[in-house]
Amino acid sequence: MTLSNGSYTASSLLRSAIATNQFVITAEVMPPKGGNPSHMIDMAKTLQGRVHGVNITDGSRAVLRMSSLASAVLLKQAGIEPICQMTCRDRNRIALQADLMGANALGIHNVLALTGDPVKAGDHPKARSVFDLESVRLLRTIGVLNQGIDLNDKPLPDGPLDIFAGAAIDPQCKSWSGLTKRFERKVEAGAQFFQSQLISDFDCLEKFMTEVATPAQKPILAGIFLLKSAKNAAFLNRNVPGVHIPDDIINRLAKAESPLQEGIAIAAEQIKLAQTLCQGVHIMAIRREDLIPEILDRAGIAPVYGKQVANNGANKMVPSHQDLAMV
């Protein structure tokens, strides 16, 4: 597909699903802490056919891990559509623009623009933060690069980019006015989709959708977290700002014969709730990404496409019933 400015638009499962108002499923995978990406790739492969895109975190919680861009390229080579998270904490505007150009050239077109967690929260507290830009200005940067212009208002002689930009949102933010203004600024700056933080209060999500998000007509993907035990839930309450897992959920996990299976059931129930409120979900199952297909099955979510088979060295999708209905 060719844009009006002459640039090429890459084929994208995520972009197509959003454009056709499908219920969008994304999931999150962490890059390796070291040089061997095999576990990351194995976990991501369990999601093939079940999600529209796989997020690769970029120094989440300011903890050192492999480059999100390099990891995204590895997933793309394995036949998985990546969403490359890009934070402003560690790069100035020159480096951010350079990485966006590199991502575009390497076929990485989905980018989630983030400000980034403070370095003191991570494993290198003596590192120096950059924060030359923040998420809204990064979204605007993507917008001008897509128009073939850099941040100095100079034309890009080698062509515009084609980056599909997303942003983060927290519908449970205590400051309603702050939440509304931040969302509106991100929409104005060019965000095409939003992935939320972990949702535990679906009344808050409903209020956000009704009063703020729906009029903007941008897809919101509710953050669904796999809770593995009552201890895991209590840890999140203590250590993750803005997260409050209700006592009734913690009690369910504590009383369960198999806390992990109860966590899967809770996540599936939350996906069903999200289906009535927004256009998708973003699933986080840290270190147990292989359980996401089971969660989706229990929520009654059909595969987004059939199995992939080799076709002369290329990936070819075998349509599912859902795909055939759309042909």
N, C-alpha and C positions, 0 to 999 in steps of 0.2 A: 504493500500500500504506500502511495506517495502523498505527502502533505502538500499544501498549497505553496509552501516555501521551497519545495523541491527536494526536501529531505525524505529519507526512507523511514517508514514506521515498521518496526519489527513485529512479527507475529507474537502475541502474548495471550496466554490462557487467562491471566489475571485481568488484563485490560478488557478482553472480550467479555468475561463474566460480568464485570462491572457495567460495561456498556449495554449489556442485554438484561440487566436487572436480575441476574441469578443470585441465589443465596451463596455468598462468597465465603470460602474456607481458606484460611491461612494458618500456618503453624510456625513455631520457632525452634531453631536448632543453634546451639552454641558452637563456635569454631573451636578447634583443639587448642590446648595449652601446650604447644610444642610443634614439632614439624611433621607429625604423622596425622593425616586427615581421615584415615580409614574409618574410625568410629563415627565421625560426623557424617560421612558419606553413607555409611550403613544405616544410620538412623534416618537420614533424609530419604533413602530409597524405600523405607517402609511406608512413606507417605505418598509415593507415586500413585497417581490415579485417585487419590482421596482429597487432595488440596489443590487450590489454584496457584499457590505460591508458598515458598519456604523462606521465612526470614532468617538472615544471618546477622547475629548481634555484633555490634561494634564497641568492644570494650565495655560491655554492660557492667554496671556497678564499679566502673573504673578498674576492672580486673584485667590484667594482661592476657590476651589470647591472639591467635593468628588473625592477620588482616581480614576484615570482613569482605573486602573486594576480592582478594585472592581466594577466599573460601567460596564466594559466590561464583567465581569462574569455575572452580572445581565441581560445584554442584551442577552448573550448566553443562559442563562436559559429561556429567553422568546422566544427563537427560532430565534434570529437575529445574523447574523455573524458580530462580532465586529472587528474593527481595533484599537488596543490600542496604542494611542500616548504615547511615553515615552521620557521625556526631561532629560537633564543632569544638569539642573540648581540646583535641590534640592537634588541630590543623588551623593555619591561618587561611585567608581568602585565596591566596595563590595555590596552596596545596589542595584546598577543597575543589577549586575549579579544575585543577590538573587531574585529580582523582575522578571527577565527574566525566571529563573528556576520556580518560582511560577506560572507565566503566562502559561508556557508550561504544568505544572502539572494540571492546571485548564482548559486546553483546549483552551487557548487563544494563537493562533499561528501567527496572523497577527500583526506586530508591526511597527509603523512609528517612526523612530529614529530622534529625534530633539535635537538641542542644548538648546533651551528654551529662552523665552523673559527675559530681565533684570528685577530684582525685583523692581527697582525704578518705573517701568511702572505700577505696580499693586497696590493692596490694603494693602500690608504689606511691605512698603518701607524700614523698619528697619531690615527685614529678611536678613540673610547672604546667599549669593550665594555660590554654591559649584563648579560647572564647572570643576570637576576632569577630565572628558572627554568632548568631544563635539561630534556632530552628526557623523562625519566620524569615529572617534575612537569607538563610540558606535556601528556603523555598523560592524566594524572589530571585536568587542567584540562578537557580535551575531554570526559572522562567526566562531570564534574559539569555542564558546559554542556548535554550531551545529556540530562541529567536535569532541566534547567530551573532550574539553580542556578548562581550565580556563585561566585568564589573567596572571597567574604565570607559565604558561606552564605545569601545573599539570593536569593529567587525571581526568575526572569526574567519580568516581567509580560507580555512580548510573545512568550512561547513558547520551548520548548526547541529545541536545535539537533539536526541529524542529520548528524554528522560521522563518517565511516568512517576510523578512525585506523590508520596503519601506523607502523613504526619500522625503524631500521637495525640491522644486526648484522654482526659481523666474525668468522666461524668460524675465521679464522687467527690470532686474537689469541693472543699468547704466554702470557698469564695465563689458564689454563683456569678457575680458580676465579672470576676477575674476569668472564670471559665468561659463565659459568653464572649468576652472581648478577645481572649486568646484564640478561641475557635474562629471567630469572625475574621481576625487578622490572618489566620492560616488559610482560610478559604480565599480571602482577597489576594493572598500571596501566591496562590496557585495549587494548593493541595487538592489532589483528585480523589483521595480516599483517606479514611482515618482508622487507625487501630487503637483500641482503648487499653488502658491499664486494666489490671485484674478487676473484674466486676463481682462484687458480693452483694450489693444492694440494687436489685433490679427495679425498685421503685425510683431510685435516683436515675437509672438509665432511662426509664420511661419518661420521666419529667424532662430530662435532657433532650430526648428524641422529639417530644411533643413541642417543647417551647423553643428549642434552639436548632437542633440538627435538621429536622424534616424540612423546614422552610428553605434551607440552604441546598437541599437536593444533592448532598454528597453522601456516599455510602459510609456507614459507621460499622466497624467490625468489633463486636464486644469481646473483651479479653476474658477467656475462660482458662482457669488454672487447675491442673490436676493436683488435688491435695492427696498426699500419700498416707497421712496419719494425723491424729489429733496433735501430736508433737510438731509435725510439719506446719499445721495451720497456726499453732501458737507461736512458732518461730516467725512466721510471716507477720503476724500481728505485732510482735515485738520489734522487728528489725526492718520492715519495709514501710517507709512513710506513705500514708494515705490508704493503707490496706487495713480493713477490719473484717475478719472472718467472724460471722455471728456465732454466738454460743451454741445455738441449736445444731449448726453444722459440725462444730467441734465435738459436741456430745454424740452426734451420730457416728463420727469417726472413732471416738473413744469406745463406744459400746459395740462396734461392729466386730464380727468374728474375723473378717478379713478387711482391715482398714483400707487397703489399696483398692479392693473391689468396690468398697463403699465410695471411695473417692471417684472411681470411674463412673459409678451410678450418679453421683452428685454432678459431675461435669456434664454427663449426658442430659440430665434434667435442666441444667442451666442453658445448654445449647437449644433445647426445645423452647425455653422461655425467650431466648434471644431471637428465635425465629419469628415470634409474634411482635417484636419491637424494632428490629433493625435489619440491615441487609446482609449481615454475615457475622462470623466469629473468627477470632484470632486465638488459637489454642497454644498454651504453654504447658509442657509436660517435661520439665527439666530432668534430663538423664533417663527418661522413660518415653521418649518420642515414639517408640515402637507400639505403645498402647493407644495412640491417637486413633488408628483405624477402629479399634474396639469401641472406643468412646463414640465415634461417629456412627458405628453400627447400632449401638444401643440408643442413640438419639434418632435413629431412623433416617440418617443422611446417606443418600445414594452416592456411589463413586462419581467423581466429576468427569472421568473418562475411563475407557477400558484399559487393559494391560498394554504395556509397550513391548513391541517385538523388534528385533533387528531386521533392517531392510537395506541390504547392501551397505552396511556400515552406518546407516542413519537410523534415527529413532522414528518409528511410525506408530501412531496411536490406533489401536483397535477400538472402534466405537462401542460405547455401552448403549443400552436401550435409551438412556437419557439423551445421548448425543444424537442417535438416529432420529429421535423425535424433533430435533432442531434442524435437521438437514432440509 
